[in-house]
Amino acid sequence: MIQIEDKILSLDLFEKHFCCDLPKCVGICCVYGESGAPLDDNEVDILAQIYPRVKPYLKPEGIAAIEEQGTSVIDSDNDNVTPLINGNECAYSINENGITFCAIEKAHREGVVDFPKPISCHLYPIRTKRFNDVIALNYHKWDVCKPARELGHSLQLPVYKFLKTPLIRAFGEEFYKHIEDVAEILENEGKEG
């Protein structure tokens, strides 16, 4: 484990490789899971605010789920999450050309909303957990992401590099610079050892 500021990072973020391979996984992460995407408290409000602008991007089943359950729900662990369609896929998921992805992200790319998507989705395969005054950043290995691990390995792309944009979004450029510094130290230690 490495501590940077008030964050504790798993060494897996430096040692494991990852790069989403949508043609192979077809966005299955938006479909499978025990509950919706985890949401920060401020994201609950954001989803409620942007829903009218995202709604035109959603499929009818997603609209029905959101209008029945709300723009966010509380799951069995008492966490805020996105609602699901029939207990399966995220209500904000859409399908194009056989690939499932986020309607919020599409609306963001088209300039309709300034919110890219929930930070938990953007940071995946990193999962964060707060412990008092410390935030743990851990690598989450999910079977459905095997193609991402294989592509990341072939590209020799560490998790932290793949997630540069969301890490900066979540914690700032200075934090990411510290991550790069740590990676360089670890790389040099590996060469010496």
Secondary structure as GFF3:
##gff-version 3
##sequence-region A 1 193
A	DSSP	beta_strand	2	4	.	.	.	ID=ss1
A	DSSP	beta_strand	7	9	.	.	.	ID=ss2
A	DSSP	alpha_helix	12	15	.	.	.	ID=ss3
A	DSSP	alpha_helix	22	25	.	.	.	ID=ss4
A	DSSP	three_ten_helix	28	30	.	.	.	ID=ss5
A	DSSP	alpha_helix	41	54	.	.	.	ID=ss6
A	DSSP	three_ten_helix	55	57	.	.	.	ID=ss7
A	DSSP	alpha_helix	60	69	.	.	.	ID=ss8
A	DSSP	beta_strand	73	74	.	.	.	ID=ss9
A	DSSP	beta_strand	80	81	.	.	.	ID=ss10
A	DSSP	beta_strand	84	85	.	.	.	ID=ss11
A	DSSP	beta_strand	89	90	.	.	.	ID=ss12
A	DSSP	beta_strand	93	96	.	.	.	ID=ss13
A	DSSP	beta_strand	99	102	.	.	.	ID=ss14
A	DSSP	alpha_helix	103	109	.	.	.	ID=ss15
A	DSSP	alpha_helix	119	122	.	.	.	ID=ss16
A	DSSP	beta_strand	126	131	.	.	.	ID=ss17
A	DSSP	beta_strand	134	139	.	.	.	ID=ss18
A	DSSP	three_ten_helix	143	145	.	.	.	ID=ss19
A	DSSP	alpha_helix	146	155	.	.	.	ID=ss20
A	DSSP	alpha_helix	159	162	.	.	.	ID=ss21
A	DSSP	alpha_helix	164	171	.	.	.	ID=ss22
A	DSSP	alpha_helix	173	192	.	.	.	ID=ss23
###
